[in-house]
Each structure stands twice: as structure tokens, then as C-alpha cells.
């Protein structure tokens, strides 16, 4: 029987000014679904097995957040990349966004403790708080870089104007946006801007949140899955 060989996952530099020392895998592992965001929470032993398996296959880019599973996701994942900015749901069940400098710092300190690390490689603003000037948010993030608590700064779901203003305060290493066959709105403006500024683009839900995953995927969706309502 012929031997089978696994092709290593390519490494890429995220942006022209980011993650130079440790380039990341071209494929990332989004950990949002592990603690019950899209479906029922995955048992901890299974989470551990999944992350170890992904790492053994060459994945070095893991994405988590203090908002996923009420901070449980960070505790489980314990490394690589995290986000801040989505606080909780208020009494009207709507998402509350907070980008104030004070909240930025408190989130970072909390994430460092839960992740069990001295610094965070890539720290995203999960969603932009339109009530706080992006210059104020970025100013605090810049201080955290200077203090050695984070290495690089990322944005998520930001407009072209916000990206330019943020980048003027401190270089943005990565921008996270939804990008798939059915979400292509970023192609006319966002993609060219990232190329111009040297920002690495990190697409999330590239398979349309599972829709383009194939018949076997769609037929195996659990009855309580968020994907059934797409």
C-alpha cells in the first residue's frame, strides 16, 4: 500500500507589520462554537482533543473571545488570539458594545488572567463602539502594546473610515470580516484598503457558516443549532 503524506499547512505573515517572529498558519481555528454559541456546548475533554488535533496538524492561529460562553471559551482555549468589546446583553436582549479606554484595559487584564499568559499575541476589538472615538480606543490599545501586554492590534467589522483613523494611531495588523461566496461586500473597498495599508485580512465563516460545507454537513446539524435558522 502506498504511503500517505499530509501536506503541512502553509505559514503566512499577517499584514506587513505583524506577527513577524511567529508567522501564523494560513488556516485558523475559530473556537466560537466550542462553548455553545452556535449549538450546545462541547464537552471539555472533546474541546481539548479538538484543539490538540488542530495544533498537531499545523494550526497555530486560534481565535477566542471573552464574549464566547461567558468567558469560558478563553479558559478552555488558553492561548493565541482573543477579542474584547462585546460586553453582554442588556435588559432588552440587545448586544452592548463598549470601546472605552477603561473597558479596553479591564478586558485585557481579565483575558491575560484567564488565558494564563503574560501577553496576548493578537488582540482584536470585537466590534467598534460608535459612541467612543476610535482614536480613544486605539490610544489605550497602543499603551497596552508599549507595556508589553499585547503584541499586535486587530479590528473586527470596521468601516474604511474607522480603519484609516485607527491605523493612524497605531498600525493595525489584522482585520476580521465575514467573507464567503454569499458575503462579498468587502471586496470593492475593504480588501483594497487592507492591501494599501498592509493589513492582514482574516475572513470568518468562509463556508457561509456551514452552508457551503456540503450535504453531509447540512444533514448532520443538531436540532438545537443556530445554523438551522440561516
C-alpha positions as CSV (number, residue, x, y, z in Angstrom):
1,X,0.0,0.0,0.0
2,X,1.3,3.4,-0.9
3,X,2.2,5.7,1.9
4,X,0.0,8.8,2.5
5,X,1.6,12.1,3.2
6,X,-0.1,15.0,4.9
7,X,0.8,18.4,3.4
8,X,1.8,20.9,6.0
9,X,-0.4,23.9,6.4
10,X,1.4,26.9,4.9
11,X,2.5,29.8,7.2
12,X,1.8,33.4,6.4
13,X,2.8,36.7,7.8
14,X,-0.3,38.6,9.0
15,X,0.0,42.0,7.4
16,X,3.2,43.8,6.6
17,X,3.9,44.9,10.1
18,X,2.5,42.0,12.2
19,X,3.5,38.7,13.8
20,X,7.0,38.7,12.3
21,X,8.6,36.5,14.9
22,X,5.9,33.8,14.7
23,X,4.1,33.6,11.4
24,X,0.7,32.1,11.7
25,X,-0.9,29.1,9.9
26,X,-2.8,30.1,6.8
27,X,-5.9,28.3,8.2
28,X,-7.2,29.4,11.6
29,X,-9.4,27.6,14.1
30,X,-12.4,29.7,15.3
31,X,-13.3,28.5,18.7
32,X,-16.7,30.3,19.0
33,X,-18.8,27.2,18.7
34,X,-17.0,25.2,21.4
35,X,-18.8,26.8,24.3
36,X,-22.4,26.9,22.9
37,X,-22.7,29.9,20.7
38,X,-24.0,28.2,17.6
39,X,-25.0,24.9,19.3
40,X,-24.8,23.1,22.6
41,X,-21.5,23.4,24.4
42,X,-18.9,20.8,23.5
43,X,-17.6,18.7,26.5
44,X,-14.3,19.9,27.8
45,X,-12.4,16.7,27.0
46,X,-13.6,16.9,23.4
47,X,-12.6,20.6,23.2
48,X,-9.1,19.6,24.5
49,X,-8.9,16.8,21.9
50,X,-10.0,19.1,19.1
51,X,-7.5,21.8,19.8
52,X,-4.6,19.4,20.3
53,X,-5.6,17.7,17.0
54,X,-5.7,21.0,15.2
55,X,-2.3,22.0,16.6
56,X,-0.8,18.7,15.6
57,X,-1.9,19.3,12.0
58,X,-0.1,22.7,12.0
59,X,-2.8,25.1,13.1
60,X,-1.2,27.9,15.2
61,X,-3.9,30.5,14.8
62,X,-6.7,30.1,17.3
63,X,-9.5,32.6,17.8
64,X,-11.4,33.1,21.1
65,X,-13.1,35.9,22.9
66,X,-14.2,37.0,26.4
67,X,-17.8,37.0,25.0
68,X,-17.9,33.4,23.9
69,X,-19.5,31.3,26.5
70,X,-19.4,34.0,29.2
71,X,-15.6,33.9,29.3
72,X,-15.5,30.1,29.5
73,X,-14.0,29.9,25.9
74,X,-10.9,31.8,26.9
75,X,-10.4,29.5,29.9
76,X,-10.7,26.4,27.7
77,X,-8.6,27.7,24.8
78,X,-5.9,29.4,26.9
79,X,-3.7,30.8,24.1
80,X,-3.0,32.7,20.9
81,X,-5.7,35.3,20.0
82,X,-8.6,36.9,21.7
83,X,-11.0,39.9,21.4
84,X,-12.8,42.5,23.5
85,X,-15.7,44.9,23.1
86,X,-18.9,43.0,23.4
87,X,-20.0,43.2,27.0
88,X,-23.3,41.4,27.5
89,X,-26.9,41.5,26.6
90,X,-28.9,44.3,28.3
91,X,-32.5,44.0,29.6
92,X,-33.9,44.3,26.1
93,X,-31.7,41.4,24.9
94,X,-29.6,43.5,22.6
95,X,-25.8,43.4,22.4
96,X,-23.9,46.1,24.3
97,X,-20.7,47.4,22.8
98,X,-18.1,49.1,24.9
99,X,-14.9,50.6,23.5
100,X,-14.0,52.9,26.3
101,X,-10.3,53.0,27.3
102,X,-11.2,51.9,30.8
103,X,-13.0,48.8,29.5
104,X,-10.3,48.0,27.0
105,X,-7.8,47.8,29.8
106,X,-10.0,45.8,32.2
107,X,-10.8,43.3,29.4
108,X,-7.1,42.8,28.6
109,X,-6.2,42.3,32.2
110,X,-9.0,39.7,32.5
111,X,-8.1,37.9,29.4
112,X,-4.5,37.7,30.4
113,X,-5.5,36.1,33.7
114,X,-8.0,33.6,32.1
115,X,-5.6,32.7,29.3
116,X,-2.7,32.2,31.7
117,X,-0.3,34.2,29.6
118,X,2.0,37.2,30.1
119,X,0.9,38.8,26.8
120,X,-1.6,38.3,24.0
121,X,-0.2,37.9,20.5
122,X,-3.1,39.5,18.6
123,X,-5.8,41.5,20.4
124,X,-9.0,42.4,18.4
125,X,-11.6,45.0,19.1
126,X,-14.5,42.6,18.6
127,X,-16.9,45.3,17.4
128,X,-16.4,49.0,17.1
129,X,-18.2,51.2,19.7
130,X,-19.5,54.1,17.7
131,X,-20.1,56.2,20.8
132,X,-16.4,56.3,21.6
133,X,-13.9,57.9,19.1
134,X,-11.8,55.1,17.7
135,X,-8.7,57.2,18.5
136,X,-9.5,56.8,22.2
137,X,-9.9,53.1,21.9
138,X,-6.7,52.8,19.9
139,X,-4.8,55.1,22.2
140,X,-5.4,52.6,25.1
141,X,-4.5,49.6,22.9
142,X,-1.3,51.4,21.9
143,X,-0.4,51.8,25.6
144,X,-1.0,48.1,26.2
145,X,1.4,47.4,23.3
146,X,4.0,49.7,24.9
147,X,3.5,47.9,28.2
148,X,4.1,44.5,26.6
149,X,0.7,43.2,27.4
150,X,-0.3,42.7,23.8
151,X,1.9,42.4,20.7
152,X,-0.4,43.4,17.8
153,X,-3.8,45.0,17.4
154,X,-6.7,43.9,15.2
155,X,-10.2,45.2,14.3
156,X,-13.3,43.3,13.5
157,X,-16.2,44.5,11.4
158,X,-14.8,48.0,10.9
159,X,-15.6,50.5,8.2
160,X,-13.0,52.0,5.8
161,X,-13.1,55.3,7.7
162,X,-12.6,53.7,11.1
163,X,-9.8,51.5,9.7
164,X,-7.9,54.6,8.4
165,X,-8.3,56.6,11.6
166,X,-7.3,53.6,13.8
167,X,-4.3,52.8,11.7
168,X,-3.1,56.5,12.0
169,X,-2.9,56.0,15.8
170,X,-1.1,52.6,15.7
171,X,-0.6,50.1,12.9
172,X,-3.4,47.6,12.5
173,X,-2.1,44.1,12.0
174,X,-5.3,42.2,11.2
175,X,-8.9,42.9,10.2
176,X,-11.5,40.3,10.7
177,X,-14.5,40.4,8.4
178,X,-17.1,37.9,7.2
179,X,-16.2,36.8,3.6
180,X,-17.6,33.9,1.7
181,X,-19.5,33.3,-1.6
182,X,-22.6,34.9,-0.2
183,X,-20.9,37.8,1.7
184,X,-18.7,39.7,-0.7
185,X,-19.5,43.3,0.3
186,X,-15.9,43.9,1.5
187,X,-14.4,43.3,-2.0
188,X,-14.8,46.8,-3.5
189,X,-13.4,48.9,-0.6
190,X,-12.2,46.9,2.4
191,X,-9.9,44.5,0.5
192,X,-8.1,47.2,-1.5
193,X,-7.7,49.3,1.7
194,X,-6.1,46.3,3.5
195,X,-3.7,45.9,0.6
196,X,-2.8,49.6,0.7
197,X,-2.2,49.7,4.4
198,X,-0.6,46.3,4.7
199,X,-3.3,44.9,7.0
200,X,-3.8,41.1,7.1
201,X,-7.4,40.1,6.2
202,X,-8.8,37.3,8.4
203,X,-12.1,36.1,6.9
204,X,-14.5,34.4,9.2
205,X,-17.3,32.0,8.2
206,X,-15.6,31.3,4.8
207,X,-18.0,28.4,4.2
208,X,-21.1,30.6,4.8
209,X,-21.4,29.5,8.4
210,X,-21.6,25.9,7.3
211,X,-24.0,26.4,4.4
212,X,-21.3,25.6,1.8
213,X,-19.9,22.7,3.8
214,X,-21.7,20.1,1.7
215,X,-24.6,17.8,2.1
216,X,-23.0,15.7,4.8
217,X,-22.6,18.8,6.9
218,X,-26.1,20.2,6.4
219,X,-27.7,16.8,7.2
220,X,-25.7,16.4,10.5
221,X,-26.7,19.8,12.0
222,X,-28.1,19.2,15.6
223,X,-31.7,20.1,16.2
224,X,-30.7,23.0,18.5
225,X,-28.2,24.5,16.2
226,X,-28.2,28.2,15.3
227,X,-27.4,27.2,11.7
228,X,-30.9,25.8,11.1
229,X,-32.2,29.4,11.1
230,X,-29.8,30.8,8.5
